[in-house]
Amino acid sequence: MDWTGWPITAGVAAVLVLMGVGPQLVDWSTPGGKTPLRPGSVVKLDTVSGRHERAFYVTVPAGWSVDIARSDPPTDVTLTSGPTRFSASGVNTAAVNLRHATTPQQLWDGLGRLQVLRDGPRPSTGPVPVTNAQGVAGLSGGLADRHRIGIATVFALQGGGVNVIATGPPADFRNKTDQVHAMMRDIRFAGGT
Amino acid sequence: MARTTWTPQLTRRPAFWLWAVVFLIGLILTGRDMGPKSVVFPGSALVGLLVLLPVLLAGYWFFRRLHPIRSHPRRYALLMVGWGAFCAAGIAGYPNDALGDVVKKLGGLDLAGRWGDAVVAPVDEETLKLLGVVLLALMAPRAIRGTLDGFAYGALVGFGFEVLEDYSYVFIGIEQTGAVRPVPAALDSLGGRVGLSIWFTHWAFTAVSGAGLGYLIGNRGRPLAWRLLVAIGAFLLAMVMHAWWDSPMAGGPWKIVVGPTILIIAVVVYRVARRHYLRRFRDAAEAEVRCGVLTEVETEILTHRRRRRRERRSTPHGAPRDLLTELRTAELSLIDGDLHGPDGGTALRSEIGRLRSRLETARS
């Protein structure tokens, strides 16, 4: 048999197709893409303060689930309620802001660039200062594109921070604005400010 | 004449066209992924290219020269680097994401956060990379004639993969730092990956699995079952090395141990393969000396790349130097043929005799 001919090459092609399609099929056929959370559940994530990991917590209201595919532990989680999404990401700036503490404005400007990269809704209304219950300073502003509206909030810590983005179709998002505001405001950091 | 044994008509083999189709798909997917990122962060993209292109060239130069007698042909080496970068690395993200989701669903987010990469990446990335070496064996059967060839081509695939992965990590680093300062984020990511992990990772994994494939293809004198066992064992070892590097154990102080251990495994595999090859090479050369085809001096010259270069430089330009190059190439091909079973040895021996007398005439 000429092993350099079509049969073995076709076998390699079949393995390549299997590599491309197989994992997707296994993913689709495995249940558990959305994990519902009980009201009042607390999701723990990690960010960085100085050069040390520092946990932060998101308290979840009724009707929200964890979107498994869009969550990347231990620093990123995406929660969904219908078509509305709420994503919180720990940011580590320790390696790039060696001399200065990270400011909310730096995080806000960076978040705008990342939204361009992700082709997500862009900042539409200028950010206003906010603080969480612990007094951590941040900025919050509106997001919008043709199909979605939302809110973005950033909280800055020394050497890091948290980016929070909530977006959804206008009708659904307006119904959940209060919940989203409450989730953003209730973000807490281990060790306070 | 000898040169044609190293460069057959690739395009006549279906495996080449499979390589080409997958390369095109990988190129499109990579462009779709990296293109917008490079537009949004042009400074970081430029920094990434300025750092990684010289690294790629250095790795290409180094791994081509892993063969102790003569460098691997450029076209095969380029095919393998291209496969690693655009076919394996360009495509691996899709099965990685899907299998990563499965791990998250079955094991939970906490487990996936710690062990997800160690479970998923070795399976699909090592398979995709090794398939490139398999395709080379199919499109150019004389390219992989033993463990050492498989090691070198595997290393080239792995290195291509690694460089493209490092480029993608430029943008991952930017995202992880909130795009606060994109260029320093790119430099930080490149510093960690080019300064540290590039020494221990993909090139070493695929070199080991490629060596197993080379053993399977090249050692026809051994039973097939044994060769298959070695090849499967090498592939599994490559996956274990990869899993170890991606595991939580590789974090923190253990990193000092994990990386060098991977390097040591790859170096040991290389040294064993190299020693075995050189022993067989010398045996074959001595047999040709006994037949009167080669001289003792020629055997020594053939065994050392540096001596061949020195000899060529000391030969006058023009016909003598061209003839000398042809003679040495024919002699190397004769020994290669001796090493790998029945070949056109008789024709080559006559050719060597003709070339030698023409060289003597040209020199005089």
HADDOCK unambig.tbl for C-alpha pairs under 7 A between the chains (distance, minus, plus):
assign (segid A and resid 4 and name CA) (segid B and resid 13 and name CA) 6.88 0.50 0.50
assign (segid A and resid 4 and name CA) (segid B and resid 138 and name CA) 4.75 0.50 0.50
assign (segid A and resid 4 and name CA) (segid B and resid 139 and name CA) 6.54 0.50 0.50
assign (segid A and resid 5 and name CA) (segid B and resid 13 and name CA) 6.76 0.50 0.50
assign (segid A and resid 5 and name CA) (segid B and resid 14 and name CA) 6.47 0.50 0.50
assign (segid A and resid 6 and name CA) (segid B and resid 14 and name CA) 6.13 0.50 0.50
assign (segid A and resid 9 and name CA) (segid B and resid 14 and name CA) 6.69 0.50 0.50
assign (segid A and resid 9 and name CA) (segid B and resid 15 and name CA) 5.52 0.50 0.50
assign (segid A and resid 19 and name CA) (segid B and resid 95 and name CA) 6.62 0.50 0.50
assign (segid A and resid 20 and name CA) (segid B and resid 95 and name CA) 6.18 0.50 0.50
assign (segid A and resid 23 and name CA) (segid B and resid 95 and name CA) 5.44 0.50 0.50
assign (segid A and resid 23 and name CA) (segid B and resid 98 and name CA) 5.46 0.50 0.50
assign (segid A and resid 23 and name CA) (segid B and resid 99 and name CA) 5.62 0.50 0.50
assign (segid A and resid 24 and name CA) (segid B and resid 95 and name CA) 6.88 0.50 0.50
assign (segid A and resid 24 and name CA) (segid B and resid 98 and name CA) 5.35 0.50 0.50
assign (segid A and resid 27 and name CA) (segid B and resid 98 and name CA) 5.61 0.50 0.50
assign (segid A and resid 27 and name CA) (segid B and resid 99 and name CA) 6.60 0.50 0.50
assign (segid A and resid 27 and name CA) (segid B and resid 101 and name CA) 6.50 0.50 0.50
assign (segid A and resid 27 and name CA) (segid B and resid 102 and name CA) 5.38 0.50 0.50
assign (segid A and resid 30 and name CA) (segid B and resid 102 and name CA) 6.73 0.50 0.50
assign (segid A and resid 32 and name CA) (segid B and resid 105 and name CA) 5.43 0.50 0.50
assign (segid A and resid 33 and name CA) (segid B and resid 105 and name CA) 6.60 0.50 0.50
assign (segid A and resid 68 and name CA) (segid B and resid 101 and name CA) 6.80 0.50 0.50
assign (segid A and resid 68 and name CA) (segid B and resid 104 and name CA) 6.63 0.50 0.50
assign (segid A and resid 68 and name CA) (segid B and resid 105 and name CA) 6.92 0.50 0.50
assign (segid A and resid 69 and name CA) (segid B and resid 101 and name CA) 5.54 0.50 0.50
assign (segid A and resid 72 and name CA) (segid B and resid 113 and name CA) 6.90 0.50 0.50
assign (segid A and resid 73 and name CA) (segid B and resid 109 and name CA) 6.15 0.50 0.50
assign (segid A and resid 73 and name CA) (segid B and resid 110 and name CA) 6.65 0.50 0.50
assign (segid A and resid 73 and name CA) (segid B and resid 113 and name CA) 4.82 0.50 0.50
assign (segid A and resid 74 and name CA) (segid B and resid 113 and name CA) 5.87 0.50 0.50
assign (segid A and resid 91 and name CA) (segid B and resid 176 and name CA) 5.61 0.50 0.50
assign (segid A and resid 91 and name CA) (segid B and resid 177 and name CA) 5.26 0.50 0.50
assign (segid A and resid 91 and name CA) (segid B and resid 178 and name CA) 5.57 0.50 0.50
assign (segid A and resid 92 and name CA) (segid B and resid 176 and name CA) 6.17 0.50 0.50
assign (segid A and resid 92 and name CA) (segid B and resid 177 and name CA) 4.91 0.50 0.50
assign (segid A and resid 93 and name CA) (segid B and resid 177 and name CA) 4.90 0.50 0.50
assign (segid A and resid 95 and name CA) (segid B and resid 188 and name CA) 6.83 0.50 0.50
assign (segid A and resid 96 and name CA) (segid B and resid 181 and name CA) 6.39 0.50 0.50
assign (segid A and resid 96 and name CA) (segid B and resid 184 and name CA) 5.55 0.50 0.50
assign (segid A and resid 96 and name CA) (segid B and resid 185 and name CA) 5.78 0.50 0.50
assign (segid A and resid 106 and name CA) (segid B and resid 180 and name CA) 5.63 0.50 0.50
assign (segid A and resid 107 and name CA) (segid B and resid 178 and name CA) 6.30 0.50 0.50
assign (segid A and resid 107 and name CA) (segid B and resid 180 and name CA) 5.91 0.50 0.50
assign (segid A and resid 110 and name CA) (segid B and resid 178 and name CA) 5.52 0.50 0.50
assign (segid A and resid 110 and name CA) (segid B and resid 179 and name CA) 4.38 0.50 0.50
assign (segid A and resid 110 and name CA) (segid B and resid 180 and name CA) 4.76 0.50 0.50
assign (segid A and resid 111 and name CA) (segid B and resid 178 and name CA) 6.35 0.50 0.50
assign (segid A and resid 111 and name CA) (segid B and resid 179 and name CA) 6.82 0.50 0.50
assign (segid A and resid 113 and name CA) (segid B and resid 179 and name CA) 6.80 0.50 0.50
assign (segid A and resid 114 and name CA) (segid B and resid 179 and name CA) 6.60 0.50 0.50
assign (segid A and resid 117 and name CA) (segid B and resid 36 and name CA) 6.76 0.50 0.50
assign (segid A and resid 117 and name CA) (segid B and resid 37 and name CA) 6.05 0.50 0.50
assign (segid A and resid 117 and name CA) (segid B and resid 40 and name CA) 6.22 0.50 0.50
